[in-house]
Amino acid sequence: MENRVIELLRESNALLEGHFLLSSGKHSDRYVQCARLLQYPEKAEEVCTFIKEKLKDEEIDIVCGPAMGGIVIAYELGRALGVPAIFTERVDNEMTLRRGFEIKEGQKVLIVEDVVTTGKSSMETKKVLEELGGEVVGIASIVDRTGGKDIGVKLYPAVSLDIKTYDADDCPLCKEGIEVVKPGSRKMK
């Protein structure tokens, strides 16, 4: 299953190699641009089938994806699970639930992301959902890049990738003079 997900990422040119500036401020030699995979509905459906299988023992009432990266995959996984799909978004750099979306008291919510690295967006979304009375049951993602680090919530990834990251001041790619690219959507502070 994980090999097939990697194959789908490669087929859609979503697994990039080069020199990347991550939203954490760290640098990396690989980057996963899941939007490239998600532009193909059949590939998104296949990945969500793998994730759905991992969720078979969970009770889920609704899925919620942090904007931008989580919107499409949340929709597709919601469709696969037969539950509504909503999203949170940043307003003045703070995660919020808008557009008339609601969380009911006690509702079992699955956060859905394209890639989980530090869990920052997911934890911001979790806080919003819990303040509204939701019970977060976990985080599903296409890619888990946490490196096995416990982020405080159960993860349900389609694939786990070990991608090395470097502090900007100790980056071997910078030392080689390779130009750095900022591919993500989150603004740097």
One Martini backbone bead per residue (centre of mass of N, CA, C, O) as a GRO file, in nm:
protein
  189
    1MET     BB    1   0.061   0.061  -0.025
    2GLU     BB    2   0.296   0.265   0.017
    3ASN     BB    3   0.421   0.215  -0.263
    4ARG     BB    4   0.174   0.322  -0.420
    5VAL     BB    5   0.182   0.611  -0.314
    6ILE     BB    6   0.462   0.678  -0.421
    7GLU     BB    7   0.389   0.624  -0.715
    8LEU     BB    8   0.169   0.846  -0.730
    9LEU     BB    9   0.355   1.082  -0.662
   10ARG     BB   10   0.545   1.041  -0.905
   11GLU     BB   11   0.339   1.042  -1.142
   12SER     BB   12   0.249   1.356  -1.038
   13ASN     BB   13   0.496   1.525  -0.938
   14ALA     BB   14   0.498   1.546  -0.594
   15LEU     BB   15   0.802   1.450  -0.571
   16LEU     BB   16   1.050   1.662  -0.479
   17GLU     BB   17   1.372   1.789  -0.589
   18GLY     BB   18   1.614   1.993  -0.388
   19HIS     BB   19   1.564   2.331  -0.242
   20PHE     BB   20   1.384   2.390   0.063
   21LEU     BB   21   1.155   2.612   0.219
   22LEU     BB   22   1.003   2.584   0.508
   23SER     BB   23   0.763   2.693   0.733
   24SER     BB   24   0.973   2.637   0.978
   25GLY     BB   25   1.269   2.731   0.831
   26LYS     BB   26   1.362   2.492   0.710
   27HIS     BB   27   1.548   2.258   0.522
   28SER     BB   28   1.530   2.069   0.202
   29ASP     BB   29   1.559   1.801  -0.057
   30ARG     BB   30   1.247   1.755  -0.013
   31TYR     BB   31   0.905   1.765  -0.157
   32VAL     BB   32   0.550   1.766  -0.098
   33GLN     BB   33   0.304   1.817  -0.368
   34CYS     BB   34  -0.018   1.720  -0.342
   35ALA     BB   35  -0.168   1.885  -0.561
   36ARG     BB   36  -0.061   1.710  -0.796
   37LEU     BB   37  -0.228   1.461  -0.714
   38LEU     BB   38  -0.520   1.603  -0.665
   39GLN     BB   39  -0.573   1.665  -0.978
   40TYR     BB   40  -0.638   1.347  -0.961
   41PRO     BB   41  -0.914   1.184  -0.873
   42GLU     BB   42  -0.818   0.884  -0.893
   43LYS     BB   43  -0.576   0.919  -0.698
   44ALA     BB   44  -0.730   1.030  -0.455
   45GLU     BB   45  -0.915   0.786  -0.423
   46GLU     BB   46  -0.696   0.574  -0.373
   47VAL     BB   47  -0.573   0.702  -0.119
   48CYS     BB   48  -0.845   0.708   0.045
   49THR     BB   49  -0.875   0.403   0.059
   50PHE     BB   50  -0.631   0.358   0.242
   51ILE     BB   51  -0.723   0.540   0.475
   52LYS     BB   52  -0.998   0.412   0.532
   53GLU     BB   53  -0.882   0.140   0.630
   54LYS     BB   54  -0.741   0.271   0.889
   55LEU     BB   55  -1.051   0.378   0.993
   56LYS     BB   56  -1.250   0.130   1.059
   57ASP     BB   57  -1.244   0.181   1.400
   58GLU     BB   58  -1.369   0.464   1.355
   59GLU     BB   59  -1.558   0.732   1.468
   60ILE     BB   60  -1.716   0.943   1.212
   61ASP     BB   61  -1.888   1.256   1.136
   62ILE     BB   62  -1.639   1.449   1.048
   63VAL     BB   63  -1.440   1.651   0.832
   64CYS     BB   64  -1.122   1.851   0.862
   65GLY     BB   65  -0.952   2.099   0.668
   66PRO     BB   66  -0.685   2.279   0.635
   67ALA     BB   67  -0.600   2.555   0.494
   68MET     BB   68  -0.529   2.438   0.193
   69GLY     BB   69  -0.424   2.132   0.188
   70GLY     BB   70  -0.705   1.995   0.322
   71ILE     BB   71  -0.953   2.030   0.135
   72VAL     BB   72  -0.948   1.806  -0.087
   73ILE     BB   73  -0.889   1.558   0.097
   74ALA     BB   74  -1.138   1.595   0.276
   75TYR     BB   75  -1.348   1.561   0.061
   76GLU     BB   76  -1.260   1.278  -0.039
   77LEU     BB   77  -1.280   1.136   0.240
   78GLY     BB   78  -1.571   1.207   0.299
   79ARG     BB   79  -1.681   1.051   0.059
   80ALA     BB   80  -1.566   0.771   0.142
   81LEU     BB   81  -1.715   0.786   0.439
   82GLY     BB   82  -1.996   0.951   0.435
   83VAL     BB   83  -1.912   1.254   0.516
   84PRO     BB   84  -1.864   1.552   0.600
   85ALA     BB   85  -1.683   1.847   0.460
   86ILE     BB   86  -1.452   2.071   0.601
   87PHE     BB   87  -1.298   2.402   0.686
   88THR     BB   88  -1.023   2.578   0.772
   89GLU     BB   89  -0.903   2.923   0.830
   90ARG     BB   90  -0.727   3.211   0.784
   91VAL     BB   91  -0.752   3.501   1.005
   92ASP     BB   92  -0.517   3.694   1.080
   93ASN     BB   93  -0.338   3.425   1.134
   94GLU     BB   94  -0.609   3.266   1.228
   95MET     BB   95  -0.774   2.996   1.304
   96THR     BB   96  -1.097   2.915   1.146
   97LEU     BB   97  -1.455   2.894   1.139
   98ARG     BB   98  -1.656   2.924   0.851
   99ARG     BB   99  -1.922   2.948   0.620
  100GLY     BB  100  -2.134   2.794   0.828
  101PHE     BB  101  -1.982   2.607   0.981
  102GLU     BB  102  -2.024   2.313   1.199
  103ILE     BB  103  -2.006   2.206   1.545
  104LYS     BB  104  -2.107   1.957   1.745
  105GLU     BB  105  -2.159   1.837   2.033
  106GLY     BB  106  -1.952   1.546   2.028
  107GLN     BB  107  -1.829   1.543   1.764
  108LYS     BB  108  -1.659   1.340   1.540
  109VAL     BB  109  -1.329   1.441   1.441
  110LEU     BB  110  -1.140   1.460   1.138
  111ILE     BB  111  -0.836   1.543   1.047
  112VAL     BB  112  -0.722   1.674   0.720
  113GLU     BB  113  -0.421   1.620   0.534
  114ASP     BB  114  -0.160   1.616   0.328
  115VAL     BB  115   0.074   1.720   0.535
  116VAL     BB  116   0.268   1.604   0.818
  117THR     BB  117   0.512   1.753   1.033
  118THR     BB  118   0.438   1.935   1.305
  119GLY     BB  119   0.110   2.009   1.333
  120LYS     BB  120   0.021   2.307   1.340
  121SER     BB  121  -0.247   2.324   1.179
  122SER     BB  122  -0.386   2.092   1.331
  123MET     BB  123  -0.373   2.222   1.618
  124GLU     BB  124  -0.535   2.470   1.543
  125THR     BB  125  -0.785   2.312   1.455
  126LYS     BB  126  -0.835   2.155   1.715
  127LYS     BB  127  -0.893   2.398   1.894
  128VAL     BB  128  -1.142   2.497   1.743
  129LEU     BB  129  -1.312   2.232   1.760
  130GLU     BB  130  -1.309   2.207   2.074
  131GLU     BB  131  -1.439   2.487   2.136
  132LEU     BB  132  -1.710   2.371   1.975
  133GLY     BB  133  -1.728   2.045   2.089
  134GLY     BB  134  -1.532   1.867   1.961
  135GLU     BB  135  -1.394   1.534   1.880
  136VAL     BB  136  -1.076   1.442   1.827
  137VAL     BB  137  -0.956   1.132   1.666
  138GLY     BB  138  -0.758   1.263   1.439
  139ILE     BB  139  -0.508   1.228   1.170
  140ALA     BB  140  -0.523   1.257   0.828
  141SER     BB  141  -0.297   1.156   0.551
  142ILE     BB  142  -0.089   1.123   0.299
  143VAL     BB  143   0.159   1.253   0.469
  144ASP     BB  144   0.420   1.154   0.695
  145ARG     BB  145   0.681   1.384   0.849
  146THR     BB  146   0.749   1.335   1.169
  147GLY     BB  147   0.943   1.086   1.238
  148GLY     BB  148   0.762   0.971   1.496
  149LYS     BB  149   0.655   1.208   1.629
  150ASP     BB  150   0.474   1.315   1.893
  151ILE     BB  151   0.166   1.523   1.853
  152GLY     BB  152  -0.100   1.410   2.033
  153VAL     BB  153  -0.209   1.246   1.776
  154LYS     BB  154  -0.352   1.032   1.582
  155LEU     BB  155  -0.226   0.870   1.293
  156TYR     BB  156  -0.346   0.847   0.925
  157PRO     BB  157  -0.148   0.747   0.687
  158ALA     BB  158  -0.060   0.649   0.371
  159VAL     BB  159   0.237   0.777   0.428
  160SER     BB  160   0.581   0.749   0.528
  161LEU     BB  161   0.838   1.005   0.539
  162ASP     BB  162   1.198   1.045   0.527
  163ILE     BB  163   1.284   1.383   0.555
  164LYS     BB  164   1.532   1.585   0.552
  165THR     BB  165   1.641   1.841   0.778
  166TYR     BB  166   1.759   2.189   0.807
  167ASP     BB  167   1.924   2.427   0.925
  168ALA     BB  168   1.996   2.718   0.775
  169ASP     BB  169   2.297   2.744   0.916
  170ASP     BB  170   2.335   2.399   0.836
  171CYS     BB  171   2.314   2.377   0.517
  172PRO     BB  172   2.439   2.191   0.255
  173LEU     BB  173   2.291   2.336   0.018
  174CYS     BB  174   2.394   2.619   0.076
  175LYS     BB  175   2.700   2.546   0.066
  176GLU     BB  176   2.658   2.464  -0.251
  177GLY     BB  177   2.459   2.698  -0.382
  178ILE     BB  178   2.165   2.617  -0.373
  179GLU     BB  179   1.872   2.714  -0.456
  180VAL     BB  180   1.596   2.837  -0.285
  181VAL     BB  181   1.259   2.715  -0.224
  182LYS     BB  182   0.910   2.830  -0.171
  183PRO     BB  183   0.624   2.616  -0.188
  184GLY     BB  184   0.435   2.699   0.017
  185SER     BB  185   0.150   2.881   0.178
  186ARG     BB  186   0.282   2.971   0.425
  187LYS     BB  187   0.367   3.227   0.607
  188MET     BB  188   0.629   3.396   0.710
  189LYS     BB  189   0.761   3.549   1.012
   0.00000   0.00000   0.00000
